[in-house]
Amino acid sequence: MAYQFTFTSRFPKHSQTLTGQEKRQLKRKLELLSENPSHPSLRTKRIQGTSDLFESSVNTDIRIIWHYGGEKTIILADVGHHDVLRQF
C-alpha cells in the first residue's frame, strides 16, 4: 500500500514558485516517494541534527523535506532549492 500525503502550509506555497519543469519532476518524485521512500533515485537521507526529518531529491537542486506522520502517512514539510535545508 502506498503512503498517503499531508502537508504543511509551506509546502504548497513553495511548490508554486517552481518552474513548470520542476513541478513535473516534483510530481514524478512524489509518486516514487509514496510507493517507496527509499527509492534510489530519491537519494533520501535523514537531515543531520534531526531525529525524524528527511530530505529527498527532486533534481540536483530541488529538495523535498518530509517526515513520517504515522504508519502510512508522510507529511511534506517543505520543498525548494537546496538552501531550503538551512531552515531545519
N, CA, C and O atoms as a GROMACS GRO file, in nm:
protein
  352
    1MET      N    1   0.083  -0.120   0.000
    1MET     CA    2   0.000   0.000   0.000
    1MET      C    3   0.087   0.125   0.000
    1MET      O    4   0.187   0.132   0.072
    2ALA      N    5   0.050   0.222  -0.078
    2ALA     CA    6   0.128   0.345  -0.089
    2ALA      C    7   0.103   0.435   0.032
    2ALA      O    8   0.000   0.428   0.098
    3TYR      N    9   0.202   0.520   0.059
    3TYR     CA   10   0.187   0.620   0.164
    3TYR      C   11   0.091   0.728   0.118
    3TYR      O   12   0.086   0.762  -0.001
    4GLN      N   13   0.015   0.782   0.212
    4GLN     CA   14  -0.071   0.897   0.186
    4GLN      C   15   0.006   1.023   0.225
    4GLN      O   16   0.088   1.020   0.317
    5PHE      N   17  -0.020   1.133   0.156
    5PHE     CA   18   0.049   1.259   0.186
    5PHE      C   19  -0.045   1.355   0.256
    5PHE      O   20  -0.165   1.361   0.228
    6THR      N   21   0.013   1.430   0.348
    6THR     CA   22  -0.048   1.551   0.400
    6THR      C   23   0.066   1.652   0.399
    6THR      O   24   0.182   1.614   0.380
    7PHE      N   25   0.038   1.778   0.417
    7PHE     CA   26   0.148   1.874   0.408
    7PHE      C   27   0.124   1.996   0.495
    7PHE      O   28   0.011   2.027   0.533
    8THR      N   29   0.232   2.064   0.524
    8THR     CA   30   0.226   2.190   0.599
    8THR      C   31   0.185   2.300   0.502
    8THR      O   32   0.183   2.280   0.381
    9SER      N   33   0.154   2.416   0.555
    9SER     CA   34   0.115   2.529   0.469
    9SER      C   35   0.230   2.576   0.381
    9SER      O   36   0.207   2.635   0.275
   10ARG      N   37   0.353   2.548   0.424
   10ARG     CA   38   0.469   2.592   0.345
   10ARG      C   39   0.483   2.515   0.215
   10ARG      O   40   0.527   2.571   0.114
   11PHE      N   41   0.446   2.387   0.217
   11PHE     CA   42   0.472   2.302   0.100
   11PHE      C   43   0.400   2.352  -0.026
   11PHE      O   44   0.467   2.373  -0.128
   12PRO      N   45   0.267   2.372  -0.024
   12PRO     CA   46   0.203   2.420  -0.147
   12PRO      C   47   0.247   2.560  -0.187
   12PRO      O   48   0.259   2.591  -0.305
   13LYS      N   49   0.272   2.645  -0.088
   13LYS     CA   50   0.316   2.782  -0.117
   13LYS      C   51   0.449   2.780  -0.191
   13LYS      O   52   0.465   2.848  -0.291
   14HIS      N   53   0.544   2.701  -0.141
   14HIS     CA   54   0.675   2.696  -0.203
   14HIS      C   55   0.676   2.616  -0.333
   14HIS      O   56   0.757   2.643  -0.421
   15SER      N   57   0.588   2.517  -0.344
   15SER     CA   58   0.584   2.440  -0.470
   15SER      C   59   0.535   2.528  -0.585
   15SER      O   60   0.568   2.503  -0.700
   16GLN      N   61   0.457   2.630  -0.554
   16GLN     CA   62   0.409   2.722  -0.660
   16GLN      C   63   0.521   2.805  -0.720
   16GLN      O   64   0.506   2.857  -0.831
   17THR      N   65   0.631   2.819  -0.649
   17THR     CA   66   0.742   2.900  -0.701
   17THR      C   67   0.830   2.822  -0.797
   17THR      O   68   0.920   2.880  -0.859
   18LEU      N   69   0.806   2.692  -0.812
   18LEU     CA   70   0.887   2.610  -0.901
   18LEU      C   71   0.845   2.634  -1.046
   18LEU      O   72   0.731   2.673  -1.074
   19THR      N   73   0.938   2.610  -1.138
   19THR     CA   74   0.907   2.622  -1.281
   19THR      C   75   0.819   2.504  -1.322
   19THR      O   76   0.804   2.408  -1.247
   20GLY      N   77   0.763   2.512  -1.441
   20GLY     CA   78   0.680   2.404  -1.492
   20GLY      C   79   0.754   2.271  -1.495
   20GLY      O   80   0.699   2.168  -1.456
   21GLN      N   81   0.878   2.274  -1.542
   21GLN     CA   82   0.956   2.151  -1.548
   21GLN      C   83   0.983   2.098  -1.408
   21GLN      O   84   0.974   1.977  -1.385
   22GLU      N   85   1.016   2.186  -1.314
   22GLU     CA   86   1.042   2.143  -1.176
   22GLU      C   87   0.916   2.084  -1.114
   22GLU      O   88   0.925   1.988  -1.038
   23LYS      N   89   0.799   2.141  -1.145
   23LYS     CA   90   0.673   2.088  -1.092
   23LYS      C   91   0.648   1.946  -1.146
   23LYS      O   92   0.602   1.859  -1.073
   24ARG      N   93   0.678   1.925  -1.275
   24ARG     CA   94   0.662   1.791  -1.333
   24ARG      C   95   0.758   1.692  -1.267
   24ARG      O   96   0.720   1.579  -1.238
   25GLN      N   97   0.883   1.736  -1.243
   25GLN     CA   98   0.980   1.650  -1.174
   25GLN      C   99   0.932   1.619  -1.033
   25GLN      O  100   0.942   1.506  -0.986
   26LEU      N  101   0.880   1.720  -0.964
   26LEU     CA  102   0.829   1.703  -0.828
   26LEU      C  103   0.716   1.600  -0.827
   26LEU      O  104   0.713   1.512  -0.740
   27LYS      N  105   0.624   1.610  -0.920
   27LYS     CA  106   0.512   1.516  -0.927
   27LYS      C  107   0.564   1.372  -0.942
   27LYS      O  108   0.516   1.282  -0.874
   28ARG      N  109   0.660   1.352  -1.031
   28ARG     CA  110   0.716   1.218  -1.051
   28ARG      C  111   0.784   1.166  -0.923
   28ARG      O  112   0.768   1.050  -0.887
   29LYS      N  113   0.858   1.254  -0.856
   29LYS     CA  114   0.929   1.211  -0.735
   29LYS      C  115   0.832   1.185  -0.620
   29LYS      O  116   0.856   1.096  -0.539
   30LEU      N  117   0.723   1.260  -0.613
   30LEU     CA  118   0.622   1.234  -0.509
   30LEU      C  119   0.555   1.099  -0.533
   30LEU      O  120   0.522   1.028  -0.437
   31GLU      N  121   0.535   1.063  -0.659
   31GLU     CA  122   0.480   0.930  -0.688
   31GLU      C  123   0.574   0.822  -0.638
   31GLU      O  124   0.531   0.724  -0.578
   32LEU      N  125   0.706   0.839  -0.664
   32LEU     CA  126   0.805   0.743  -0.615
   32LEU      C  127   0.806   0.740  -0.463
   32LEU      O  128   0.809   0.633  -0.402
   33LEU      N  129   0.802   0.859  -0.401
   33LEU     CA  130   0.807   0.868  -0.255
   33LEU      C  131   0.688   0.795  -0.193
   33LEU      O  132   0.703   0.729  -0.090
   34SER      N  133   0.571   0.807  -0.253
   34SER     CA  134   0.454   0.741  -0.196
   34SER      C  135   0.465   0.589  -0.206
   34SER      O  136   0.413   0.517  -0.121
   35GLU      N  137   0.532   0.541  -0.309
   35GLU     CA  138   0.549   0.397  -0.328
   35GLU      C  139   0.664   0.340  -0.244
   35GLU      O  140   0.653   0.233  -0.185
   36ASN      N  141   0.775   0.416  -0.240
   36ASN     CA  142   0.896   0.365  -0.174
   36ASN      C  143   0.986   0.482  -0.134
   36ASN      O  144   1.064   0.530  -0.216
   37PRO      N  145   0.977   0.529  -0.008
   37PRO     CA  146   1.059   0.642   0.036
   37PRO      C  147   1.210   0.617   0.024
   37PRO      O  148   1.289   0.711   0.028
   38SER      N  149   1.249   0.491   0.010
   38SER     CA  150   1.391   0.458  -0.002
   38SER      C  151   1.434   0.436  -0.146
   38SER      O  152   1.544   0.384  -0.170
   39HIS      N  153   1.351   0.473  -0.242
   39HIS     CA  154   1.386   0.452  -0.384
   39HIS      C  155   1.520   0.522  -0.413
   39HIS      O  156   1.539   0.637  -0.374
   40PRO      N  157   1.612   0.451  -0.480
   40PRO     CA  158   1.747   0.508  -0.503
   40PRO      C  159   1.748   0.645  -0.572
   40PRO      O  160   1.833   0.728  -0.541
   41SER      N  161   1.657   0.670  -0.664
   41SER     CA  162   1.662   0.798  -0.736
   41SER      C  163   1.619   0.916  -0.649
   41SER      O  164   1.642   1.031  -0.685
   42LEU      N  165   1.557   0.889  -0.534
   42LEU     CA  166   1.519   0.997  -0.442
   42LEU      C  167   1.637   1.042  -0.355
   42LEU      O  168   1.637   1.154  -0.303
   43ARG      N  169   1.736   0.955  -0.342
   43ARG     CA  170   1.853   0.983  -0.256
   43ARG      C  171   1.807   1.034  -0.118
   43ARG      O  172   1.858   1.134  -0.067
   44THR      N  173   1.711   0.964  -0.060
   44THR     CA  174   1.655   1.003   0.070
   44THR      C  175   1.758   0.984   0.180
   44THR      O  176   1.827   0.883   0.186
   45LYS      N  177   1.767   1.085   0.267
   45LYS     CA  178   1.854   1.072   0.385
   45LYS      C  179   1.797   1.157   0.497
   45LYS      O  180   1.726   1.255   0.475
   46ARG      N  181   1.830   1.115   0.619
   46ARG     CA  182   1.788   1.190   0.737
   46ARG      C  183   1.864   1.322   0.738
   46ARG      O  184   1.984   1.326   0.708
   47ILE      N  185   1.795   1.430   0.774
   47ILE     CA  186   1.861   1.561   0.783
   47ILE      C  187   1.946   1.563   0.909
   47ILE      O  188   1.898   1.536   1.019
   48GLN      N  189   2.073   1.595   0.890
   48GLN     CA  190   2.169   1.594   1.000
   48GLN      C  191   2.120   1.682   1.115
   48GLN      O  192   2.074   1.794   1.093
   49GLY      N  193   2.131   1.631   1.237
   49GLY     CA  194   2.092   1.706   1.354
   49GLY      C  195   1.944   1.695   1.389
   49GLY      O  196   1.898   1.757   1.484
   50THR      N  197   1.868   1.614   1.311
   50THR     CA  198   1.727   1.594   1.342
   50THR      C  199   1.703   1.445   1.367
   50THR      O  200   1.781   1.360   1.322
   51SER      N  201   1.596   1.415   1.437
   51SER     CA  202   1.568   1.274   1.464
   51SER      C  203   1.466   1.217   1.366
   51SER      O  204   1.461   1.096   1.345
   52ASP      N  205   1.384   1.304   1.305
   52ASP     CA  206   1.276   1.250   1.224
   52ASP      C  207   1.252   1.320   1.091
   52ASP      O  208   1.156   1.287   1.022
   53LEU      N  209   1.337   1.416   1.053
   53LEU     CA  210   1.319   1.486   0.926
   53LEU      C  211   1.406   1.423   0.819
   53LEU      O  212   1.521   1.386   0.843
   54PHE      N  213   1.350   1.412   0.698
   54PHE     CA  214   1.422   1.354   0.586
   54PHE      C  215   1.421   1.451   0.470
   54PHE      O  216   1.334   1.538   0.460
   55GLU      N  217   1.520   1.435   0.383
   55GLU     CA  218   1.523   1.510   0.258
   55GLU      C  219   1.531   1.411   0.145
   55GLU      O  220   1.598   1.308   0.154
   56SER      N  221   1.461   1.443   0.037
   56SER     CA  222   1.468   1.363  -0.085
   56SER      C  223   1.492   1.459  -0.201
   56SER      O  224   1.446   1.573  -0.199
   57SER      N  225   1.564   1.411  -0.301
   57SER     CA  226   1.598   1.494  -0.416
   57SER      C  227   1.490   1.487  -0.524
   57SER      O  228   1.442   1.380  -0.559
   58VAL      N  229   1.455   1.604  -0.575
   58VAL     CA  230   1.370   1.612  -0.694
   58VAL      C  231   1.461   1.614  -0.817
   58VAL      O  232   1.437   1.544  -0.915
   59ASN      N  233   1.565   1.698  -0.809
   59ASN     CA  234   1.670   1.703  -0.911
   59ASN      C  235   1.798   1.745  -0.838
   59ASN      O  236   1.805   1.734  -0.716
   60THR      N  237   1.898   1.791  -0.910
   60THR     CA  238   2.023   1.824  -0.841
   60THR      C  239   2.010   1.944  -0.749
   60THR      O  240   2.095   1.964  -0.662
   61ASP      N  241   1.904   2.023  -0.765
   61ASP     CA  242   1.891   2.146  -0.687
   61ASP      C  243   1.769   2.146  -0.593
   61ASP      O  244   1.776   2.206  -0.486
   62ILE      N  245   1.661   2.083  -0.631
   62ILE     CA  246   1.535   2.090  -0.555
   62ILE      C  247   1.528   1.974  -0.455
   62ILE      O  248   1.558   1.860  -0.488
   63ARG      N  249   1.486   2.007  -0.332
   63ARG     CA  250   1.472   1.907  -0.226
   63ARG      C  251   1.330   1.909  -0.169
   63ARG      O  252   1.266   2.014  -0.162
   64ILE      N  253   1.285   1.791  -0.128
   64ILE     CA  254   1.160   1.777  -0.054
   64ILE      C  255   1.199   1.748   0.091
   64ILE      O  256   1.280   1.659   0.116
   65ILE      N  257   1.144   1.822   0.185
   65ILE     CA  258   1.166   1.797   0.328
   65ILE      C  259   1.039   1.731   0.381
   65ILE      O  260   0.929   1.781   0.359
   66TRP      N  261   1.054   1.618   0.451
   66TRP     CA  262   0.935   1.545   0.496
   66TRP      C  263   0.965   1.463   0.620
   66TRP      O  264   1.080   1.444   0.659
   67HIS      N  265   0.856   1.414   0.681
   67HIS     CA  266   0.870   1.320   0.792
   67HIS      C  267   0.748   1.229   0.795
   67HIS      O  268   0.645   1.257   0.736
   68TYR      N  269   0.765   1.120   0.866
   68TYR     CA  270   0.654   1.025   0.878
   68TYR      C  271   0.550   1.081   0.973
   68TYR      O  272   0.584   1.138   1.077
   69GLY      N  273   0.424   1.065   0.938
   69GLY     CA  274   0.316   1.115   1.022
   69GLY      C  275   0.229   1.002   1.075
   69GLY      O  276   0.117   1.025   1.120
   70GLY      N  277   0.280   0.884   1.071
   70GLY     CA  278   0.204   0.766   1.112
   70GLY      C  279   0.250   0.649   1.030
   70GLY      O  280   0.346   0.658   0.954
   71GLU      N  281   0.180   0.539   1.045
   71GLU     CA  282   0.225   0.417   0.978
   71GLU      C  283   0.226   0.429   0.827
   71GLU      O  284   0.317   0.379   0.762
   72LYS      N  285   0.127   0.495   0.770
   72LYS     CA  286   0.119   0.505   0.624
   72LYS      C  287   0.099   0.649   0.577
   72LYS      O  288   0.038   0.672   0.473
   73THR      N  289   0.151   0.745   0.653
   73THR     CA  290   0.137   0.886   0.617
   73THR      C  291   0.274   0.953   0.613
   73THR      O  292   0.358   0.931   0.701
   74ILE      N  293   0.295   1.033   0.512
   74ILE     CA  294   0.414   1.116   0.502
   74ILE      C  295   0.368   1.262   0.503
   74ILE      O  296   0.279   1.301   0.427
   75ILE      N  297   0.428   1.341   0.591
   75ILE     CA  298   0.397   1.484   0.599
   75ILE      C  299   0.504   1.559   0.520
   75ILE      O  300   0.622   1.556   0.555
   76LEU      N  301   0.461   1.626   0.414
   76LEU     CA  302   0.550   1.705   0.331
   76LEU      C  303   0.566   1.842   0.397
   76LEU      O  304   0.472   1.921   0.400
   77ALA      N  305   0.685   1.869   0.449
   77ALA     CA  306   0.707   1.991   0.526
   77ALA      C  307   0.744   2.110   0.439
   77ALA      O  308   0.699   2.222   0.464
   78ASP      N  309   0.825   2.088   0.336
   78ASP     CA  310   0.869   2.199   0.253
   78ASP      C  311   0.929   2.144   0.124
   78ASP      O  312   0.962   2.026   0.115
   79VAL      N  313   0.943   2.231   0.027
   79VAL     CA  314   1.008   2.196  -0.099
   79VAL      C  315   1.076   2.323  -0.149
   79VAL      O  316   1.025   2.433  -0.130
   80GLY      N  317   1.190   2.306  -0.213
   80GLY     CA  318   1.259   2.422  -0.267
   80GLY      C  319   1.401   2.391  -0.305
   80GLY      O  320   1.445   2.276  -0.301
   81HIS      N  321   1.471   2.496  -0.341
   81HIS     CA  322   1.610   2.482  -0.380
   81HIS      C  323   1.691   2.435  -0.259
   81HIS      O  324   1.646   2.445  -0.145
   82HIS      N  325   1.809   2.384  -0.285
   82HIS     CA  326   1.888   2.315  -0.182
   82HIS      C  327   1.898   2.396  -0.052
   82HIS      O  328   1.905   2.337   0.056
   83ASP      N  329   1.900   2.529  -0.061
   83ASP     CA  330   1.913   2.609   0.061
   83ASP      C  331   1.790   2.601   0.152
   83ASP      O  332   1.792   2.654   0.263
   84VAL      N  333   1.681   2.534   0.107
   84VAL     CA  334   1.564   2.514   0.193
   84VAL      C  335   1.604   2.435   0.318
   84VAL      O  336   1.538   2.444   0.421
   85LEU      N  337   1.712   2.358   0.309
   85LEU     CA  338   1.757   2.276   0.422
   85LEU      C  339   1.805   2.361   0.539
   85LEU      O  340   1.805   2.315   0.653
   86ARG      N  341   1.847   2.482   0.511
   86ARG     CA  342   1.902   2.567   0.618
   86ARG      C  343   1.796   2.602   0.722
   86ARG      O  344   1.830   2.640   0.834
   87GLN      N  345   1.670   2.588   0.686
   87GLN     CA  346   1.564   2.623   0.781
   87GLN      C  347   1.539   2.514   0.884
   87GLN      O  348   1.464   2.535   0.979
   88PHE      N  349   1.602   2.398   0.866
   88PHE     CA  350   1.570   2.285   0.954
   88PHE      C  351   1.688   2.241   1.038
   88PHE      O  352   1.676   2.147   1.116
   0.00000   0.00000   0.00000
